[in-house]
Amino acid sequence: MRLLAGLCLVAASTVFAAPQKEQLPAGAIARLGANADSKKDPSASIHVLTFIDEKNLFVGNGAGWTTWDLENRRLRQEKPVGGPAVAIARHADRLYVGSSRALHVIEPIQSVGAGAARSWASASETVNVLTVAPGGGRVVYSDGEQKLAVLDSRTGKATGTVELASRPAAASLTANGRILAVVTRDGAVRVYELAANGNVEPVWTKRIARADQIAATFSPDGRLFAASSGGRVMIFDATSGRPMGRLERRFGEGDVRCLAFSPDGRLIAVGSAGPESAVRVSDVVSSHEYVSQTGHSGDVNAVVFSPDGRILASGGADGSVLLWKVPLPHPERELPTTADAWEKLDSLEPVVAYHALGCLLAHPGRAVTVIGDGFRGIPAEEVRIRRWIAELDHDEYRTREAARRNLLKTGLRGAAALMEQDRKKLGPEGEQRVRLILEALDSQGLRVPEGGLFGEPLRSVRGVRVLETIGGKAAREVLEEAAKGPPEVRLTKEAKLALTTFRDGP
């Protein structure tokens, strides 16, 4: 009897005992799905993630795609649907999925359990390079060994192709689909202006480490471009291509497999390969590391921020998804006024330009006015610069000194005018003052670069990009006015190109 009572007691305690809490890695909020052995079942490996909304997470692996209910921590459907999901790109309520020899679109994204709404064939074995413009209108995906196809997302019709010198490994679009960045396996980062017919005009090129698997993307606001380079992530100023920072892997970690910007563009998340795979979250400007966690038993293939930026989801070869809490970033330093931001918009220092752009984007109404006034004031400033150069030879010291100070304030805009080959030569003392001004600018790190944008053309291009990002009727009117300028001026050309893809609203 005692034995029977003991057995009953054990049974009762087993039935009524509270379930044990799942053992989670430090810093993790939850794990979705169980660890899988990717060697035994490669299709279980997670390749892509995106938040449908705050309560639902899209998960794509080698078998198809499915959705997790984050409130109840359960799958919305038992089995994945569609084909292998190896790349995704989202615009509004459409989700594009790169698969085996095909591109699919789920529309609306809430119908993810029903499969694809439309599909397009691809010559690529897998569509692993895929990007959609943040403003919609254009989709670019791999369609062969060294070719990208361009689709009009509204009509679903092909509008052109982009021929490349090497096999693409990653691509990203910004500025309403007008600016395309492509990273190829030979280690080249190339940024182009993309015409409606698929023709490309080079903007800038950089070299990174060669790799078969590369992650790359523009920040949501278009200020930055990030690309993985082996175990390193390089962060570039998106307009000039100048490096702003880099994130290095730690000992034991493999190459970077994935990266993502936070919705506000201030943080960047990185996932790495094994043997000691990790998930990291860092500040894009200071490189300060907020999160550094391990927990996946294999490569981390996908990272994505929730729409509010407070949660990070990571998925990998072990077939599970980990949810991490993201700490709030440090407050941004005091931003310049919009007037100062316009003056600093041609800075070759990526951090200075980053904060100037951030100020303008944070005050869109005021920014449109300041940029419009700035565009209209460019011809007058050029006249003033030429007058100040001539006044370096003035008889009065006060006039000469005022001209010198004013030219120093213009930075590279004045330096470019001083170095023009067809500039009218001054007298010996005037030319000596020119040399002293250029030396003073040089001592401040303001040197006219041998190539690339600088001075007024750089400020004009950045101003146009800000207007494209802001959108709306007022921004369009500024671009239309700028497009009426002299055809040989960079601002006129950029404004005309921007209007070809400009959208007044969502």
C-alpha positions as CSV (number, residue, x, y, z in Angstrom):
1,M,0.0,0.0,0.0
2,R,2.8,2.3,0.9
3,L,4.4,1.6,-2.5
4,L,1.1,2.3,-4.3
5,A,0.6,5.5,-2.4
6,G,4.1,6.6,-3.3
7,L,3.5,5.9,-6.9
8,C,0.2,7.8,-6.8
9,L,2.0,10.7,-5.2
10,V,4.6,10.8,-7.9
11,A,2.0,10.6,-10.6
12,A,0.0,13.4,-9.0
13,S,3.0,15.6,-8.7
14,T,3.9,14.9,-12.3
15,V,0.4,16.0,-13.5
16,F,0.0,19.1,-11.5
17,A,3.6,20.4,-11.4
18,A,4.1,23.7,-13.2
19,P,5.8,23.3,-16.6
20,Q,9.5,24.2,-16.4
21,K,10.6,27.4,-18.0
22,E,12.5,27.1,-21.2
23,Q,16.2,27.6,-20.9
24,L,16.9,30.7,-23.1
25,P,20.2,32.3,-23.9
26,A,21.1,35.4,-21.9
27,G,19.3,38.4,-23.4
28,A,16.7,36.4,-25.3
29,I,13.0,36.9,-24.8
30,A,11.7,33.8,-26.5
31,R,12.7,31.0,-28.9
32,L,10.3,30.0,-31.7
33,G,10.6,26.4,-32.9
34,A,13.0,23.7,-31.7
35,N,16.6,23.3,-32.7
36,A,17.1,21.2,-35.8
37,D,20.0,19.4,-37.2
38,S,20.7,21.2,-40.5
39,K,23.0,18.4,-41.7
40,K,20.1,15.9,-41.5
41,D,17.5,18.3,-42.7
42,P,18.9,21.3,-44.7
43,S,15.4,22.5,-45.6
44,A,14.8,23.4,-41.9
45,S,17.5,26.1,-42.1
46,I,16.0,29.6,-41.8
47,H,17.1,32.0,-44.6
48,V,14.8,35.0,-44.2
49,L,12.7,36.9,-41.6
50,T,10.4,39.9,-41.6
51,F,7.8,41.3,-39.2
52,I,4.4,41.4,-40.9
53,D,3.4,43.6,-38.0
54,E,4.1,43.8,-34.2
55,K,2.3,40.5,-33.6
56,N,3.2,38.3,-36.6
57,L,6.6,37.2,-38.0
58,F,7.2,35.8,-41.5
59,V,9.7,33.0,-41.5
60,G,11.2,31.5,-44.7
61,N,13.3,28.4,-44.9
62,G,14.4,25.7,-47.5
63,A,10.9,24.1,-47.4
64,G,8.8,27.3,-47.8
65,W,7.4,30.0,-45.7
66,T,5.1,30.3,-42.7
67,T,4.0,32.8,-40.0
68,W,4.5,32.8,-36.2
69,D,1.8,34.3,-33.9
70,L,4.1,36.2,-31.5
71,E,1.5,36.8,-28.9
72,N,0.7,33.1,-28.5
73,R,4.1,31.8,-29.6
74,R,2.6,29.4,-32.1
75,L,2.6,28.8,-35.9
76,R,-0.4,30.0,-37.8
77,Q,-0.2,27.0,-40.2
78,E,1.3,23.6,-39.5
79,K,3.3,23.3,-42.7
80,P,5.2,25.8,-44.8
81,V,3.7,26.8,-48.2
82,G,5.3,27.9,-51.5
83,G,8.8,27.0,-52.6
84,P,12.1,27.6,-50.8
85,A,12.4,31.1,-49.5
86,V,16.0,32.4,-49.8
87,A,15.5,36.2,-50.2
88,I,12.7,38.7,-49.4
89,A,11.9,42.3,-50.0
90,R,8.9,44.2,-48.8
91,H,7.0,47.3,-49.9
92,A,3.8,48.2,-48.0
93,D,1.4,45.2,-48.2
94,R,3.4,43.3,-50.7
95,L,6.2,40.8,-49.9
96,Y,8.5,39.5,-52.7
97,V,10.1,36.1,-52.1
98,G,13.1,34.8,-54.0
99,S,12.8,31.1,-54.6
100,S,14.0,28.3,-56.8
101,R,14.1,29.7,-60.4
102,A,11.3,32.0,-59.5
103,L,10.2,35.3,-57.9
104,H,7.0,35.2,-56.0
105,V,4.8,38.0,-54.5
106,I,2.5,37.6,-51.5
107,E,-0.3,40.2,-51.7
108,P,-1.5,41.1,-49.3
109,I,1.2,40.0,-46.9
110,Q,-1.4,39.0,-44.3
111,S,-2.4,36.1,-46.7
112,V,1.0,34.5,-46.3
113,G,-0.5,31.1,-45.5
114,A,-2.3,31.0,-48.9
115,G,0.9,31.0,-51.0
116,A,2.0,33.3,-53.8
117,A,-0.4,35.7,-55.6
118,R,1.9,36.0,-58.7
119,S,5.2,34.6,-59.8
120,W,7.9,35.4,-62.4
121,A,10.4,32.9,-63.8
122,S,14.1,33.5,-63.3
123,A,17.2,32.1,-65.1
124,S,19.0,31.9,-61.8
125,E,19.0,28.6,-60.0
126,T,17.9,30.5,-56.9
127,V,16.8,34.1,-56.7
128,N,19.1,35.0,-53.8
129,V,19.5,38.7,-54.8
130,L,16.3,40.7,-54.4
131,T,15.4,44.2,-53.5
132,V,12.5,46.6,-53.8
133,A,12.4,50.4,-53.6
134,P,11.3,51.7,-50.3
135,G,8.7,53.9,-52.1
136,G,7.6,51.0,-54.3
137,G,7.5,51.1,-58.1
138,R,10.5,49.0,-58.8
139,V,11.8,45.5,-58.0
140,V,15.3,44.2,-58.9
141,Y,16.2,40.5,-58.7
142,S,18.8,38.0,-60.0
143,D,17.9,36.6,-63.4
144,G,21.0,34.7,-64.5
145,E,24.7,34.4,-63.6
146,Q,25.6,38.1,-64.2
147,K,22.2,39.7,-64.8
148,L,19.6,41.5,-62.7
149,A,16.0,41.9,-63.9
150,V,14.0,45.1,-63.2
151,L,10.2,44.9,-62.7
152,D,7.6,47.6,-62.4
153,S,5.9,46.5,-59.1
154,R,2.6,48.2,-60.0
155,T,2.1,46.4,-63.3
156,G,4.3,43.3,-62.8
157,K,5.9,43.8,-66.1
158,A,9.7,43.7,-66.8
159,T,11.1,47.1,-67.6
160,G,14.8,46.3,-68.2
161,T,17.8,44.4,-67.2
162,V,21.2,45.2,-65.6
163,E,24.2,43.5,-67.0
164,L,27.1,43.0,-64.6
165,A,30.8,42.2,-65.0
166,S,30.6,39.6,-62.1
167,R,28.1,37.5,-60.3
168,P,25.9,39.6,-58.0
169,A,25.8,38.6,-54.3
170,A,23.6,41.4,-52.9
171,A,21.7,44.4,-54.0
172,S,19.7,47.3,-52.5
173,L,17.5,50.1,-53.8
174,T,16.7,53.5,-52.4
175,A,15.4,56.9,-53.5
176,N,12.2,55.6,-55.1
177,G,14.2,52.9,-57.0
178,R,16.4,55.4,-58.7
179,I,19.7,54.5,-56.9
180,L,20.8,50.9,-57.1
181,A,23.7,49.4,-55.1
182,V,25.1,46.0,-56.2
183,V,27.8,44.0,-54.5
184,T,29.4,41.3,-56.6
185,R,31.4,38.2,-55.6
186,D,34.6,39.7,-56.8
187,G,34.5,42.1,-53.9
188,A,33.2,45.3,-55.7
189,V,30.5,47.6,-54.3
190,R,29.0,49.6,-57.1
191,V,26.3,52.2,-56.8
192,Y,24.4,53.3,-59.9
193,E,21.7,55.6,-61.0
194,L,19.1,53.3,-62.5
195,A,17.2,54.5,-65.5
196,A,13.6,53.3,-66.4
197,N,14.9,50.9,-69.1
198,G,17.5,49.3,-66.8
199,N,20.5,51.3,-68.0
200,V,22.9,52.2,-65.2
201,E,25.2,55.2,-64.7
202,P,28.0,54.6,-62.2
203,V,28.0,56.8,-59.1
204,W,30.8,55.4,-57.0
205,T,32.7,52.1,-56.5
206,K,34.5,50.6,-53.5
207,R,36.4,47.3,-52.9
208,I,35.7,44.9,-50.1
209,A,36.8,41.4,-49.4
210,R,35.7,38.7,-51.8
211,A,33.0,36.3,-50.6
212,D,30.4,34.0,-52.0
213,Q,27.8,35.2,-49.4
214,I,27.5,38.9,-48.8
215,A,24.9,41.0,-47.0
216,A,24.3,44.6,-48.0
217,T,21.6,47.3,-47.7
218,F,20.8,51.0,-47.6
219,S,19.6,52.4,-44.3
220,P,15.8,53.2,-44.3
221,D,16.5,56.9,-44.6
222,G,19.0,56.4,-47.4
223,R,21.8,58.1,-45.6
224,L,24.1,55.1,-45.3
225,F,25.0,51.9,-47.1
226,A,26.3,48.8,-45.3
227,A,28.0,45.8,-46.7
228,S,29.6,42.7,-45.1
229,S,33.2,42.0,-46.1
230,G,34.1,38.6,-44.7
231,G,34.1,39.1,-40.9
232,R,33.7,42.9,-41.2
233,V,30.9,45.2,-41.9
234,M,31.7,48.4,-43.8
235,I,29.4,51.4,-43.4
236,F,29.6,54.1,-46.2
237,D,28.1,57.5,-46.8
238,A,25.5,56.6,-49.4
239,T,26.0,59.6,-51.6
240,S,29.8,59.9,-51.7
241,G,30.9,56.4,-50.9
242,R,33.2,57.6,-48.2
243,P,33.7,55.1,-45.4
244,M,32.1,56.1,-42.1
245,G,32.8,53.2,-39.9
246,R,33.3,49.5,-39.6
247,L,32.4,46.6,-37.3
248,E,34.8,43.8,-36.7
249,R,34.1,40.2,-35.7
250,R,35.5,38.7,-32.6
251,F,37.9,35.7,-32.3
252,G,36.1,32.5,-33.1
253,E,33.3,34.0,-35.1
254,G,32.8,33.3,-38.8
255,D,32.0,35.6,-41.6
256,V,29.0,37.9,-41.4
257,R,25.9,36.2,-42.9
258,C,23.3,38.9,-42.5
259,L,22.7,42.5,-41.4
260,A,19.8,44.9,-40.9
261,F,19.3,48.6,-40.0
262,S,16.8,49.6,-37.3
263,P,13.7,51.5,-38.6
264,D,15.2,54.8,-37.5
265,G,18.6,53.9,-39.1
266,R,20.6,54.5,-35.9
267,L,21.4,50.9,-35.1
268,I,22.7,48.0,-37.2
269,A,22.2,44.3,-36.3
270,V,24.7,41.7,-37.6
271,G,24.5,37.9,-37.6
272,S,27.6,35.7,-38.1
273,A,28.5,32.2,-39.0
274,G,30.0,29.6,-36.7
275,P,31.9,28.1,-35.0
276,E,30.9,30.7,-32.4
277,S,28.0,32.4,-34.2
278,A,26.7,35.6,-32.6
279,V,24.1,38.3,-32.9
280,R,25.3,41.9,-32.4
281,V,23.6,45.3,-32.3
282,S,25.8,48.4,-32.7
283,D,25.5,52.2,-33.1
284,V,26.1,53.1,-36.8
285,V,28.1,56.3,-35.9
286,S,30.1,55.4,-32.9
287,S,30.2,51.6,-33.4
288,H,29.2,51.2,-29.7
289,E,28.0,47.7,-29.2
290,Y,24.6,47.4,-27.4
291,V,24.0,43.7,-27.8
292,S,26.4,40.8,-28.2
293,Q,24.7,37.4,-27.7
294,T,25.0,33.8,-28.7
295,G,22.3,31.2,-28.7
296,H,22.0,29.7,-32.2
297,S,23.6,26.3,-32.7
298,G,24.8,27.1,-36.2
299,D,25.1,30.0,-38.6
300,V,22.8,33.0,-38.1
301,N,21.3,33.6,-41.5
302,A,18.7,36.4,-40.9
303,V,18.2,39.3,-38.5
304,V,15.3,41.8,-38.6
305,F,14.0,44.6,-36.3
306,S,10.4,44.9,-35.3
307,P,8.5,47.9,-36.7
308,D,9.1,49.9,-33.5
309,G,12.7,48.8,-33.3
310,R,12.5,47.4,-29.8
311,I,12.7,43.7,-30.7
312,L,15.2,41.9,-32.9
313,A,14.5,38.5,-34.4
314,S,17.3,36.2,-35.5
315,G,17.0,32.9,-37.4
316,G,19.6,30.4,-38.6
317,A,20.7,27.0,-39.6
318,D,19.3,25.4,-36.4
319,G,15.8,26.1,-37.6
320,S,14.8,28.3,-34.7
321,V,14.0,32.0,-34.2
322,L,15.3,33.9,-31.2
323,L,13.7,37.2,-30.1
324,W,16.0,39.7,-28.4
325,K,15.2,42.9,-26.6
326,V,17.0,45.9,-28.1
327,P,18.1,48.6,-25.6
328,L,17.4,52.2,-26.5
329,P,20.3,53.8,-28.2
330,H,22.2,56.7,-26.6
331,P,20.5,60.1,-27.3
332,E,21.8,61.7,-30.5
333,R,24.1,64.6,-30.1
334,E,22.6,68.0,-30.6
335,L,21.7,68.3,-34.3
336,P,22.5,71.4,-36.3
337,T,19.8,73.8,-37.3
338,T,18.3,73.3,-40.7
339,A,20.1,76.4,-42.0
340,D,23.5,75.0,-40.7
341,A,22.6,71.6,-42.1
342,W,22.2,73.1,-45.6
343,E,25.7,74.7,-45.2
344,K,27.2,71.4,-44.1
345,L,25.5,69.3,-46.7
346,D,28.6,69.2,-48.9
347,S,30.8,67.9,-46.1
348,L,33.2,65.2,-47.0
349,E,33.3,64.0,-43.4
350,P,30.6,61.2,-43.4
351,V,29.6,61.8,-39.8
352,V,29.1,65.6,-40.3
353,A,27.0,64.8,-43.4
354,Y,25.1,62.1,-41.6
355,H,24.0,64.5,-38.9
356,A,23.2,67.3,-41.4
357,L,21.0,64.9,-43.4
358,G,19.4,63.7,-40.2
359,C,18.5,67.2,-39.2
360,L,16.8,67.9,-42.5
361,L,14.9,64.6,-42.5
362,A,13.8,65.2,-38.9
363,H,12.2,68.5,-39.9
364,P,10.7,67.8,-43.4
365,G,8.6,70.9,-43.7
366,R,11.4,73.3,-42.8
367,A,13.9,71.2,-44.8
368,V,11.9,71.6,-48.1
369,T,11.9,75.4,-47.6
370,V,15.6,75.6,-46.7
371,I,16.6,73.3,-49.6
372,G,14.4,75.2,-52.0
373,D,15.9,78.6,-50.9
374,G,19.4,77.0,-51.0
375,F,18.9,75.8,-54.6
376,R,17.7,79.2,-55.7
377,G,20.6,80.8,-53.9
378,I,23.3,78.7,-55.6
379,P,23.8,81.1,-58.7
380,A,24.1,84.1,-56.3
381,E,26.6,82.3,-54.1
382,E,28.7,81.5,-57.2
383,V,28.7,85.1,-58.2
384,R,29.7,86.1,-54.6
385,I,32.6,83.6,-54.7
386,R,33.9,85.0,-58.0
387,R,33.7,88.5,-56.5
388,W,35.5,87.5,-53.4
389,I,38.3,85.9,-55.4
390,A,38.7,89.2,-57.4
391,E,38.7,91.2,-54.2
392,L,41.8,89.3,-53.0
393,D,43.6,91.8,-55.2
394,H,41.7,94.8,-53.8
395,D,43.7,97.9,-52.8
396,E,42.1,98.1,-49.4
397,Y,43.2,95.7,-46.7
398,R,39.8,95.5,-45.1
399,T,38.2,94.4,-48.4
400,R,41.0,91.8,-49.0
401,E,40.6,90.4,-45.5
402,A,36.8,90.2,-45.7
403,A,37.2,88.3,-49.0
404,R,39.7,85.9,-47.5
405,R,37.4,85.2,-44.5
406,N,34.4,84.7,-46.7
407,L,36.2,82.3,-49.0
408,L,37.4,80.2,-46.0
409,K,33.8,79.9,-44.8
410,T,32.7,78.4,-48.2
411,G,35.1,75.5,-47.7
412,L,35.4,73.2,-50.8
413,R,32.9,75.3,-52.7
414,G,35.3,78.2,-52.7
415,A,38.4,75.9,-53.1
416,A,36.9,74.5,-56.3
417,A,36.5,78.0,-57.7
418,L,40.0,79.0,-56.6
419,M,41.5,75.9,-58.4
420,E,39.5,76.3,-61.7
421,Q,41.9,76.2,-64.6
422,D,40.1,78.9,-66.5
423,R,40.0,81.3,-63.5
424,K,41.2,84.8,-64.2
425,K,44.7,85.1,-62.7
426,L,45.3,87.6,-60.0
427,G,48.5,89.6,-59.4
428,P,51.4,88.1,-57.5
429,E,50.1,89.2,-54.1
430,G,46.6,88.0,-54.9
431,E,47.8,84.6,-56.0
432,Q,49.8,84.3,-52.8
433,R,46.6,84.9,-50.9
434,V,45.0,82.1,-53.0
435,R,47.7,79.7,-52.0
436,L,47.4,80.7,-48.3
437,I,43.6,80.1,-48.4
438,L,44.1,76.7,-49.9
439,E,46.8,75.8,-47.4
440,A,44.4,76.9,-44.6
441,L,41.6,74.8,-45.9
442,D,44.1,71.9,-46.3
443,S,45.1,72.2,-42.6
444,Q,41.4,71.8,-41.7
445,G,41.3,68.6,-43.8
446,L,39.4,70.3,-46.6
447,R,41.2,69.1,-49.7
448,V,39.7,69.0,-53.2
449,P,39.5,65.2,-53.9
450,E,41.0,63.8,-57.1
451,G,37.7,62.1,-58.0
452,G,34.1,61.9,-56.9
453,L,31.5,64.5,-55.9
454,F,32.5,67.5,-53.7
455,G,31.4,71.1,-53.2
456,E,28.2,72.4,-54.7
457,P,27.5,69.3,-56.9
458,L,27.7,67.1,-53.7
459,R,25.4,69.5,-51.8
460,S,22.9,69.5,-54.7
461,V,22.8,65.7,-55.0
462,R,22.3,65.3,-51.2
463,G,19.6,68.0,-51.3
464,V,17.8,66.2,-54.1
465,R,18.0,62.9,-52.2
466,V,16.5,64.5,-49.1
467,L,13.5,65.8,-51.1
468,E,13.0,62.4,-52.7
469,T,12.9,60.8,-49.2
470,I,10.5,63.4,-47.8
471,G,8.2,63.3,-50.9
472,G,5.0,65.3,-51.2
473,K,3.7,68.1,-53.3
474,A,6.0,70.8,-51.8
475,A,9.2,68.7,-52.5
476,R,8.0,68.0,-56.0
477,E,7.6,71.7,-56.7
478,V,11.1,72.4,-55.6
479,L,12.5,69.7,-57.9
480,E,10.4,71.0,-60.8
481,E,11.8,74.5,-60.3
482,A,15.4,73.1,-60.1
483,A,14.9,71.0,-63.2
484,K,14.4,74.2,-65.2
485,G,18.0,75.4,-64.6
486,P,20.9,75.3,-67.1
487,P,21.1,71.8,-68.5
488,E,24.9,71.4,-67.9
489,V,24.5,72.1,-64.1
490,R,24.5,69.0,-61.9
491,L,21.5,70.2,-59.9
492,T,19.4,70.4,-63.0
493,K,20.3,66.9,-64.1
494,E,19.7,65.4,-60.7
495,A,16.3,67.1,-60.3
496,K,15.2,65.9,-63.8
497,L,16.2,62.3,-62.9
498,A,14.5,62.5,-59.5
499,L,11.2,63.5,-61.1
500,T,11.2,60.4,-63.3
501,T,10.5,58.2,-60.2
502,F,9.2,60.8,-57.7
503,R,6.0,59.9,-55.9
504,D,3.8,62.4,-54.0
505,G,2.6,59.8,-51.5
506,P,2.4,56.1,-50.6
